[in-house]
Amino acid sequence: MSTSVGVLRTLHQLHCELAERQDRLQRGPQRIKAAQSNVANLEKAYSEQHEKTTAARVAADQKQLQLKTGETKILELRNKLNSCNTNREYQALLQQIAADEMANSVLEDEILEALEK
């Protein structure tokens, strides 16, 4: 009688172990599918962020090009100051230089903001 109880106990234990392993086997593909979905979502988020970063970098580069162009224009205007014939021309060039310097200052701030992002 005790051997049949021992055999039943062992059989029950094996049956429980089998049920647990079958359950784990069924959950495996679900976990893989969930992980693959998570990877796909992360790749999509990375791609979107990469595009945003690239666009921001391009915009910052364009503004830097505008700044360099503005600085070149200011240098040209400063060179023209020496060849002015009238005070009116001189004052007009000074005003233009001041306006261009202000525009460049705004561009510098925009560039810094773009690079901080």
C-alpha positions as a Markdown table, in Angstrom:
| # | Residue | x | y | z |
|---|---|---|---|---|
| 1 | Met | 0.0 | 0.0 | 0.0 |
| 2 | Ser | 2.8 | 2.4 | 0.9 |
| 3 | Thr | 4.5 | 1.8 | -2.5 |
| 4 | Ser | 1.3 | 2.7 | -4.3 |
| 5 | Val | 1.1 | 6.0 | -2.3 |
| 6 | Gly | 4.7 | 6.7 | -3.1 |
| 7 | Val | 4.1 | 5.9 | -6.8 |
| 8 | Leu | 1.0 | 8.1 | -6.8 |
| 9 | Arg | 2.9 | 10.9 | -5.1 |
| 10 | Thr | 5.8 | 10.6 | -7.7 |
| 11 | Leu | 3.2 | 10.5 | -10.5 |
| 12 | His | 1.5 | 13.6 | -9.2 |
| 13 | Gln | 4.8 | 15.4 | -8.9 |
| 14 | Leu | 5.7 | 14.5 | -12.5 |
| 15 | His | 2.3 | 15.5 | -13.7 |
| 16 | Cys | 2.6 | 18.9 | -12.0 |
| 17 | Glu | 6.1 | 19.3 | -13.5 |
| 18 | Leu | 4.8 | 18.4 | -16.9 |
| 19 | Ala | 1.9 | 20.9 | -16.7 |
| 20 | Glu | 4.4 | 23.7 | -15.6 |
| 21 | Arg | 6.7 | 22.9 | -18.5 |
| 22 | Gln | 3.9 | 22.8 | -21.0 |
| 23 | Asp | 2.7 | 26.2 | -19.7 |
| 24 | Arg | 6.2 | 27.6 | -20.0 |
| 25 | Leu | 6.5 | 26.2 | -23.5 |
| 26 | Gln | 3.2 | 28.0 | -24.5 |
| 27 | Arg | 4.3 | 31.3 | -23.0 |
| 28 | Gly | 7.6 | 31.2 | -24.8 |
| 29 | Pro | 6.4 | 32.3 | -28.3 |
| 30 | Gln | 4.2 | 35.0 | -26.6 |
| 31 | Arg | 7.2 | 36.4 | -24.8 |
| 32 | Ile | 9.2 | 36.3 | -28.0 |
| 33 | Lys | 6.4 | 38.1 | -29.9 |
| 34 | Ala | 6.1 | 40.7 | -27.2 |
| 35 | Ala | 9.9 | 41.3 | -27.2 |
| 36 | Gln | 9.9 | 41.6 | -31.0 |
| 37 | Ser | 7.1 | 44.1 | -30.8 |
| 38 | Asn | 9.0 | 46.1 | -28.2 |
| 39 | Val | 12.1 | 46.1 | -30.4 |
| 40 | Ala | 10.1 | 47.3 | -33.4 |
| 41 | Asn | 8.6 | 50.1 | -31.3 |
| 42 | Leu | 12.1 | 51.1 | -30.0 |
| 43 | Glu | 13.5 | 51.1 | -33.5 |
| 44 | Lys | 10.7 | 53.3 | -34.8 |
| 45 | Ala | 11.2 | 55.7 | -31.9 |
| 46 | Tyr | 14.9 | 55.8 | -32.6 |
| 47 | Ser | 14.3 | 56.4 | -36.3 |
| 48 | Glu | 11.9 | 59.3 | -35.6 |
| 49 | Gln | 14.3 | 60.8 | -33.1 |
| 50 | His | 17.2 | 60.5 | -35.5 |
| 51 | Glu | 15.2 | 62.3 | -38.2 |
| 52 | Lys | 14.4 | 65.1 | -35.8 |
| 53 | Thr | 18.0 | 65.4 | -34.7 |
| 54 | Thr | 19.2 | 65.5 | -38.3 |
| 55 | Ala | 16.6 | 68.1 | -39.2 |
| 56 | Ala | 17.6 | 70.2 | -36.3 |
| 57 | Arg | 21.3 | 69.9 | -37.2 |
| 58 | Val | 20.5 | 70.9 | -40.8 |
| 59 | Ala | 18.5 | 73.9 | -39.6 |
| 60 | Ala | 21.4 | 74.9 | -37.3 |
| 61 | Asp | 23.9 | 74.6 | -40.1 |
| 62 | Gln | 21.8 | 76.7 | -42.4 |
| 63 | Lys | 21.6 | 79.4 | -39.7 |
| 64 | Gln | 25.3 | 79.3 | -39.3 |
| 65 | Leu | 25.7 | 79.8 | -43.0 |
| 66 | Gln | 23.4 | 82.8 | -42.8 |
| 67 | Leu | 25.5 | 84.1 | -39.9 |
| 68 | Lys | 28.7 | 83.8 | -41.9 |
| 69 | Thr | 27.1 | 85.5 | -44.9 |
| 70 | Gly | 25.9 | 88.3 | -42.6 |
| 71 | Glu | 29.4 | 88.6 | -41.1 |
| 72 | Thr | 30.9 | 88.8 | -44.6 |
| 73 | Lys | 28.4 | 91.5 | -45.5 |
| 74 | Ile | 29.3 | 93.5 | -42.4 |
| 75 | Leu | 33.0 | 93.3 | -43.3 |
| 76 | Glu | 32.3 | 94.6 | -46.8 |
| 77 | Leu | 30.2 | 97.5 | -45.4 |
| 78 | Arg | 33.0 | 98.4 | -43.0 |
| 79 | Asn | 35.4 | 98.4 | -45.9 |
| 80 | Lys | 33.0 | 100.7 | -47.8 |
| 81 | Leu | 33.1 | 103.2 | -44.8 |
| 82 | Asn | 36.6 | 104.2 | -45.8 |
| 83 | Ser | 35.5 | 105.2 | -49.3 |
| 84 | Cys | 32.4 | 107.2 | -48.5 |
| 85 | Asn | 32.2 | 110.7 | -50.1 |
| 86 | Thr | 29.5 | 112.2 | -47.9 |
| 87 | Asn | 28.5 | 112.1 | -44.3 |
| 88 | Arg | 25.0 | 110.9 | -45.4 |
| 89 | Glu | 26.6 | 107.8 | -47.0 |
| 90 | Tyr | 28.7 | 107.2 | -44.0 |
| 91 | Gln | 25.7 | 107.4 | -41.6 |
| 92 | Ala | 23.7 | 105.1 | -43.9 |
| 93 | Leu | 26.4 | 102.5 | -43.9 |
| 94 | Leu | 26.7 | 102.8 | -40.1 |
| 95 | Gln | 23.0 | 102.2 | -39.7 |
| 96 | Gln | 23.2 | 99.2 | -42.1 |
| 97 | Ile | 26.1 | 97.8 | -40.1 |
| 98 | Ala | 24.2 | 98.2 | -36.9 |
| 99 | Ala | 21.1 | 96.5 | -38.3 |
| 100 | Asp | 23.1 | 93.6 | -39.7 |
| 101 | Glu | 24.9 | 93.2 | -36.4 |
| 102 | Met | 21.6 | 93.0 | -34.6 |
| 103 | Ala | 20.3 | 90.5 | -37.1 |
| 104 | Asn | 23.5 | 88.4 | -36.6 |
| 105 | Ser | 23.0 | 88.6 | -32.8 |
| 106 | Val | 19.5 | 87.2 | -33.2 |
| 107 | Leu | 20.8 | 84.5 | -35.5 |
| 108 | Glu | 23.5 | 83.6 | -32.9 |
| 109 | Asp | 20.8 | 83.2 | -30.2 |
| 110 | Glu | 18.7 | 81.0 | -32.5 |
| 111 | Ile | 21.8 | 78.9 | -33.4 |
| 112 | Leu | 22.6 | 78.4 | -29.7 |
| 113 | Glu | 19.0 | 77.4 | -29.0 |
| 114 | Ala | 19.0 | 74.9 | -31.9 |
| 115 | Leu | 22.3 | 73.3 | -30.8 |
| 116 | Glu | 21.0 | 73.0 | -27.2 |
| 117 | Lys | 18.1 | 70.8 | -28.4 |
